[in-house]
Amino acid sequence: MLVEKQLQQQQSLTLLQRIGLKIHLLYCIYCRRYAKQSQAIDKHIDGFITQTDILPDESLKLKWEKMIVEEMKK
């Protein structure tokens, strides 16, 4: 998905892909919402978990969910 590629910046998008994505996001509320949610998730967990074997407990999941909801209200 182009939104994920853009957010992760692992691979830069071509000019045509960037233009196409911007046009698509202008009219697609679902992809805009997805992009916003992905940004919020990346922002809050970036650097939070450094080991892959650590799994968040239920209270942490609820905290993240609340943070994402608050971010979406902005």
Chimera marker file (.cmm) of the C-alpha trace (Angstrom):
<marker_set name="trace">
<marker id="1" x="0.000" y="0.000" z="0.000" r="1" g="1" b="0" radius="0.5"/>
<marker id="2" x="1.405" y="3.389" z="-0.973" r="1" g="1" b="0" radius="0.5"/>
<marker id="3" x="0.408" y="5.039" z="2.316" r="1" g="1" b="0" radius="0.5"/>
<marker id="4" x="2.513" y="2.550" z="4.257" r="1" g="1" b="0" radius="0.5"/>
<marker id="5" x="5.454" y="2.919" z="1.878" r="1" g="1" b="0" radius="0.5"/>
<marker id="6" x="5.275" y="6.677" z="2.307" r="1" g="1" b="0" radius="0.5"/>
<marker id="7" x="5.050" y="6.507" z="6.104" r="1" g="1" b="0" radius="0.5"/>
<marker id="8" x="7.825" y="3.977" z="6.525" r="1" g="1" b="0" radius="0.5"/>
<marker id="9" x="10.081" y="5.808" z="4.080" r="1" g="1" b="0" radius="0.5"/>
<marker id="10" x="11.856" y="2.543" z="3.328" r="1" g="1" b="0" radius="0.5"/>
<marker id="11" x="11.281" y="3.107" z="-0.343" r="1" g="1" b="0" radius="0.5"/>
<marker id="12" x="10.656" y="6.548" z="-1.737" r="1" g="1" b="0" radius="0.5"/>
<marker id="13" x="7.606" y="6.919" z="-3.925" r="1" g="1" b="0" radius="0.5"/>
<marker id="14" x="7.974" y="8.002" z="-7.513" r="1" g="1" b="0" radius="0.5"/>
<marker id="15" x="6.565" y="11.358" z="-8.531" r="1" g="1" b="0" radius="0.5"/>
<marker id="16" x="3.649" y="9.653" z="-10.271" r="1" g="1" b="0" radius="0.5"/>
<marker id="17" x="2.902" y="7.562" z="-7.166" r="1" g="1" b="0" radius="0.5"/>
<marker id="18" x="3.005" y="10.631" z="-4.879" r="1" g="1" b="0" radius="0.5"/>
<marker id="19" x="0.654" y="12.566" z="-7.164" r="1" g="1" b="0" radius="0.5"/>
<marker id="20" x="-1.695" y="9.605" z="-7.497" r="1" g="1" b="0" radius="0.5"/>
<marker id="21" x="-1.730" y="9.083" z="-3.730" r="1" g="1" b="0" radius="0.5"/>
<marker id="22" x="-2.472" y="12.753" z="-3.024" r="1" g="1" b="0" radius="0.5"/>
<marker id="23" x="-5.330" y="12.757" z="-5.530" r="1" g="1" b="0" radius="0.5"/>
<marker id="24" x="-6.731" y="9.538" z="-4.111" r="1" g="1" b="0" radius="0.5"/>
<marker id="25" x="-6.541" y="10.841" z="-0.541" r="1" g="1" b="0" radius="0.5"/>
<marker id="26" x="-8.483" y="13.948" z="-1.583" r="1" g="1" b="0" radius="0.5"/>
<marker id="27" x="-11.633" y="11.942" z="-2.235" r="1" g="1" b="0" radius="0.5"/>
<marker id="28" x="-11.221" y="8.698" z="-0.254" r="1" g="1" b="0" radius="0.5"/>
<marker id="29" x="-12.196" y="9.222" z="3.376" r="1" g="1" b="0" radius="0.5"/>
<marker id="30" x="-11.306" y="5.637" z="4.280" r="1" g="1" b="0" radius="0.5"/>
<marker id="31" x="-7.718" y="5.871" z="3.080" r="1" g="1" b="0" radius="0.5"/>
<marker id="32" x="-7.314" y="9.292" z="4.716" r="1" g="1" b="0" radius="0.5"/>
<marker id="33" x="-8.520" y="7.780" z="7.973" r="1" g="1" b="0" radius="0.5"/>
<marker id="34" x="-6.189" y="4.813" z="7.531" r="1" g="1" b="0" radius="0.5"/>
<marker id="35" x="-3.224" y="7.108" z="6.849" r="1" g="1" b="0" radius="0.5"/>
<marker id="36" x="-4.034" y="9.203" z="9.912" r="1" g="1" b="0" radius="0.5"/>
<marker id="37" x="-4.369" y="6.112" z="12.115" r="1" g="1" b="0" radius="0.5"/>
<marker id="38" x="-1.096" y="4.689" z="10.797" r="1" g="1" b="0" radius="0.5"/>
<marker id="39" x="0.694" y="7.962" z="11.510" r="1" g="1" b="0" radius="0.5"/>
<marker id="40" x="-0.689" y="8.031" z="15.049" r="1" g="1" b="0" radius="0.5"/>
<marker id="41" x="0.363" y="4.443" z="15.676" r="1" g="1" b="0" radius="0.5"/>
<marker id="42" x="3.851" y="5.022" z="14.269" r="1" g="1" b="0" radius="0.5"/>
<marker id="43" x="4.242" y="8.194" z="16.310" r="1" g="1" b="0" radius="0.5"/>
<marker id="44" x="3.325" y="6.541" z="19.587" r="1" g="1" b="0" radius="0.5"/>
<marker id="45" x="5.125" y="3.241" z="19.287" r="1" g="1" b="0" radius="0.5"/>
<marker id="46" x="8.241" y="4.385" z="17.455" r="1" g="1" b="0" radius="0.5"/>
<marker id="47" x="11.084" y="3.444" z="19.728" r="1" g="1" b="0" radius="0.5"/>
<marker id="48" x="8.690" y="2.263" z="22.455" r="1" g="1" b="0" radius="0.5"/>
<marker id="49" x="9.316" y="-1.436" z="22.054" r="1" g="1" b="0" radius="0.5"/>
<marker id="50" x="12.896" y="-2.299" z="21.261" r="1" g="1" b="0" radius="0.5"/>
<marker id="51" x="12.662" y="-6.068" z="21.646" r="1" g="1" b="0" radius="0.5"/>
<marker id="52" x="10.453" y="-8.155" z="19.422" r="1" g="1" b="0" radius="0.5"/>
<marker id="53" x="9.783" y="-10.721" z="22.134" r="1" g="1" b="0" radius="0.5"/>
<marker id="54" x="8.043" y="-8.197" z="24.416" r="1" g="1" b="0" radius="0.5"/>
<marker id="55" x="4.293" y="-8.276" z="23.943" r="1" g="1" b="0" radius="0.5"/>
<marker id="56" x="2.173" y="-5.416" z="25.314" r="1" g="1" b="0" radius="0.5"/>
<marker id="57" x="-0.316" y="-6.285" z="28.024" r="1" g="1" b="0" radius="0.5"/>
<marker id="58" x="-3.999" y="-5.408" z="27.826" r="1" g="1" b="0" radius="0.5"/>
<marker id="59" x="-3.680" y="-2.126" z="29.754" r="1" g="1" b="0" radius="0.5"/>
<marker id="60" x="-1.024" y="-0.912" z="27.336" r="1" g="1" b="0" radius="0.5"/>
<marker id="61" x="-3.222" y="-1.830" z="24.381" r="1" g="1" b="0" radius="0.5"/>
<marker id="62" x="-6.075" y="0.193" z="25.891" r="1" g="1" b="0" radius="0.5"/>
<marker id="63" x="-3.733" y="3.129" z="26.474" r="1" g="1" b="0" radius="0.5"/>
<marker id="64" x="-2.618" y="3.022" z="22.826" r="1" g="1" b="0" radius="0.5"/>
<marker id="65" x="-6.216" y="2.816" z="21.680" r="1" g="1" b="0" radius="0.5"/>
<marker id="66" x="-7.101" y="5.923" z="23.712" r="1" g="1" b="0" radius="0.5"/>
<marker id="67" x="-4.078" y="7.780" z="22.332" r="1" g="1" b="0" radius="0.5"/>
<marker id="68" x="-5.073" y="6.884" z="18.770" r="1" g="1" b="0" radius="0.5"/>
<marker id="69" x="-8.668" y="8.014" z="19.361" r="1" g="1" b="0" radius="0.5"/>
<marker id="70" x="-7.421" y="11.325" z="20.775" r="1" g="1" b="0" radius="0.5"/>
<marker id="71" x="-5.101" y="11.770" z="17.806" r="1" g="1" b="0" radius="0.5"/>
<marker id="72" x="-7.965" y="11.086" z="15.410" r="1" g="1" b="0" radius="0.5"/>
<marker id="73" x="-10.050" y="13.830" z="17.033" r="1" g="1" b="0" radius="0.5"/>
<marker id="74" x="-7.453" y="16.438" z="16.036" r="1" g="1" b="0" radius="0.5"/>
<link id1="1" id2="2" r="1" g="1" b="0" radius="0.2"/>
<link id1="2" id2="3" r="1" g="1" b="0" radius="0.2"/>
<link id1="3" id2="4" r="1" g="1" b="0" radius="0.2"/>
<link id1="4" id2="5" r="1" g="1" b="0" radius="0.2"/>
<link id1="5" id2="6" r="1" g="1" b="0" radius="0.2"/>
<link id1="6" id2="7" r="1" g="1" b="0" radius="0.2"/>
<link id1="7" id2="8" r="1" g="1" b="0" radius="0.2"/>
<link id1="8" id2="9" r="1" g="1" b="0" radius="0.2"/>
<link id1="9" id2="10" r="1" g="1" b="0" radius="0.2"/>
<link id1="10" id2="11" r="1" g="1" b="0" radius="0.2"/>
<link id1="11" id2="12" r="1" g="1" b="0" radius="0.2"/>
<link id1="12" id2="13" r="1" g="1" b="0" radius="0.2"/>
<link id1="13" id2="14" r="1" g="1" b="0" radius="0.2"/>
<link id1="14" id2="15" r="1" g="1" b="0" radius="0.2"/>
<link id1="15" id2="16" r="1" g="1" b="0" radius="0.2"/>
<link id1="16" id2="17" r="1" g="1" b="0" radius="0.2"/>
<link id1="17" id2="18" r="1" g="1" b="0" radius="0.2"/>
<link id1="18" id2="19" r="1" g="1" b="0" radius="0.2"/>
<link id1="19" id2="20" r="1" g="1" b="0" radius="0.2"/>
<link id1="20" id2="21" r="1" g="1" b="0" radius="0.2"/>
<link id1="21" id2="22" r="1" g="1" b="0" radius="0.2"/>
<link id1="22" id2="23" r="1" g="1" b="0" radius="0.2"/>
<link id1="23" id2="24" r="1" g="1" b="0" radius="0.2"/>
<link id1="24" id2="25" r="1" g="1" b="0" radius="0.2"/>
<link id1="25" id2="26" r="1" g="1" b="0" radius="0.2"/>
<link id1="26" id2="27" r="1" g="1" b="0" radius="0.2"/>
<link id1="27" id2="28" r="1" g="1" b="0" radius="0.2"/>
<link id1="28" id2="29" r="1" g="1" b="0" radius="0.2"/>
<link id1="29" id2="30" r="1" g="1" b="0" radius="0.2"/>
<link id1="30" id2="31" r="1" g="1" b="0" radius="0.2"/>
<link id1="31" id2="32" r="1" g="1" b="0" radius="0.2"/>
<link id1="32" id2="33" r="1" g="1" b="0" radius="0.2"/>
<link id1="33" id2="34" r="1" g="1" b="0" radius="0.2"/>
<link id1="34" id2="35" r="1" g="1" b="0" radius="0.2"/>
<link id1="35" id2="36" r="1" g="1" b="0" radius="0.2"/>
<link id1="36" id2="37" r="1" g="1" b="0" radius="0.2"/>
<link id1="37" id2="38" r="1" g="1" b="0" radius="0.2"/>
<link id1="38" id2="39" r="1" g="1" b="0" radius="0.2"/>
<link id1="39" id2="40" r="1" g="1" b="0" radius="0.2"/>
<link id1="40" id2="41" r="1" g="1" b="0" radius="0.2"/>
<link id1="41" id2="42" r="1" g="1" b="0" radius="0.2"/>
<link id1="42" id2="43" r="1" g="1" b="0" radius="0.2"/>
<link id1="43" id2="44" r="1" g="1" b="0" radius="0.2"/>
<link id1="44" id2="45" r="1" g="1" b="0" radius="0.2"/>
<link id1="45" id2="46" r="1" g="1" b="0" radius="0.2"/>
<link id1="46" id2="47" r="1" g="1" b="0" radius="0.2"/>
<link id1="47" id2="48" r="1" g="1" b="0" radius="0.2"/>
<link id1="48" id2="49" r="1" g="1" b="0" radius="0.2"/>
<link id1="49" id2="50" r="1" g="1" b="0" radius="0.2"/>
<link id1="50" id2="51" r="1" g="1" b="0" radius="0.2"/>
<link id1="51" id2="52" r="1" g="1" b="0" radius="0.2"/>
<link id1="52" id2="53" r="1" g="1" b="0" radius="0.2"/>
<link id1="53" id2="54" r="1" g="1" b="0" radius="0.2"/>
<link id1="54" id2="55" r="1" g="1" b="0" radius="0.2"/>
<link id1="55" id2="56" r="1" g="1" b="0" radius="0.2"/>
<link id1="56" id2="57" r="1" g="1" b="0" radius="0.2"/>
<link id1="57" id2="58" r="1" g="1" b="0" radius="0.2"/>
<link id1="58" id2="59" r="1" g="1" b="0" radius="0.2"/>
<link id1="59" id2="60" r="1" g="1" b="0" radius="0.2"/>
<link id1="60" id2="61" r="1" g="1" b="0" radius="0.2"/>
<link id1="61" id2="62" r="1" g="1" b="0" radius="0.2"/>
<link id1="62" id2="63" r="1" g="1" b="0" radius="0.2"/>
<link id1="63" id2="64" r="1" g="1" b="0" radius="0.2"/>
<link id1="64" id2="65" r="1" g="1" b="0" radius="0.2"/>
<link id1="65" id2="66" r="1" g="1" b="0" radius="0.2"/>
<link id1="66" id2="67" r="1" g="1" b="0" radius="0.2"/>
<link id1="67" id2="68" r="1" g="1" b="0" radius="0.2"/>
<link id1="68" id2="69" r="1" g="1" b="0" radius="0.2"/>
<link id1="69" id2="70" r="1" g="1" b="0" radius="0.2"/>
<link id1="70" id2="71" r="1" g="1" b="0" radius="0.2"/>
<link id1="71" id2="72" r="1" g="1" b="0" radius="0.2"/>
<link id1="72" id2="73" r="1" g="1" b="0" radius="0.2"/>
<link id1="73" id2="74" r="1" g="1" b="0" radius="0.2"/>
</marker_set>
